[in-house]
Amino acid sequence: MTEVLTSAQIDAYDRNGCLVLENRVPPRIIASIRAEIALFEDEARGMTESGTRLDLEDSHTPDDPRIRRIKLPHMISDVVADLMRSDHILGPVRDLIGPNLRLHTSKLNMKSAGYGAAVEWHQDWAFYPHTNDDVLAVGVIIDDMGLENGPLKVFPGSHKGPVHNHHVDGVFAGAMDLAACGLDPKDAIPLTGPAGSISIHHARIVHGSALNTSDHARRLLFYECMAADAYPVMGSMTSFGSLEEYDSRMLCGSPTVEPRLEDVPVRIPLPQPERRGSIYEIQKDLKNRGFSIYDNENA
Ligand SMILES: O=C(O)CCC(=O)C(=O)O
């Protein structure tokens, strides 16, 4: 018995490591999230550097505010927190990885019209390996996501492959060199859909997205979560101070202190680069960039 997904959708997720569910979040919730974003845009005016709530584009100035990411939006926006705990999000996730779910993190990637930053190719799993790979990210599409505005792109089936090298000169750089990993960007597919759709991608799938050079925004709200019995491997970028704090991240079902151990490939994201912070900062140390050499058409 499933709540939302058909067996064909579950098979497709298993095979490809990704899914798009169109029109999953009601328009009134999307409208409320857009209204919240406008408040954060006001907050960014006058800021000179990224802070605990907002990650700013390199081209940001206090007079021309440019937000790259709203950090941990579920902690600073009730509408984002309520959506996270709703069946709109948790229904399909329970169908894929079971009834006991824990939040890893949330983030709202802004990718604004004309300049929104690229995210280099990577596997989330390279940042936070766990004892099993029932770990995924739900992306809530806030603006229509098409080929032109830097959609999330994935390599279908790559979630069943290796965890690729995300190090440069022996330091974790949060991104992979596609050519060195034997992958051709032409094999990546875009996860497009109208606002209110959700994408789901497996933590091991190779993915990334190009600059948004179009004239309309591409805002994507991520909830990253895992089965409650997936525990971070030591050295993972998942941190938790105490079991109580870890269990406060339960989204539904029951926590456990018995991790499920599966035969999954792991590379530890250590040593960490001196430049800490968001994925955008960590990826600055890359030598070979995927998205400066491939445009939206062929990336
Ligand atoms: O916003 C995107 O297009 C990709 C984001 C992503 O993969 C990440 O933040 O880890």
The ligand as an SDF file (V2000), in Angstrom:
LIG
                    3D

 10  9  0  0  0  0  0  0  0  0999 V2000
   19.9540   24.4950   -6.8060 O   0  0  0  0  0  0  0  0  0  0  0  0
   20.4250   23.6460   -7.5530 C   0  0  0  0  0  0  0  0  0  0  0  0
   20.2360   23.6630   -8.7630 O   0  0  0  0  0  0  0  0  0  0  0  0
   21.2480   22.4900   -7.0510 C   0  0  0  0  0  0  0  0  0  0  0  0
   21.4790   22.5550   -5.6080 C   0  0  0  0  0  0  0  0  0  0  0  0
   22.2910   21.4640   -5.0430 C   0  0  0  0  0  0  0  0  0  0  0  0
   22.5500   20.4620   -5.6350 O   0  0  0  0  0  0  0  0  0  0  0  0
   22.7650   21.6440   -3.6790 C   0  0  0  0  0  0  0  0  0  0  0  0
   22.5470   22.7230   -3.1010 O   0  0  0  0  0  0  0  0  0  0  0  0
   23.3660   20.6800   -3.1510 O   0  0  0  0  0  0  0  0  0  0  0  0
  1  2  2  0
  2  3  1  0
  2  4  1  0
  4  5  1  0
  5  6  1  0
  6  7  2  0
  6  8  1  0
  8  9  2  0
  8 10  1  0
M  END
$$$$
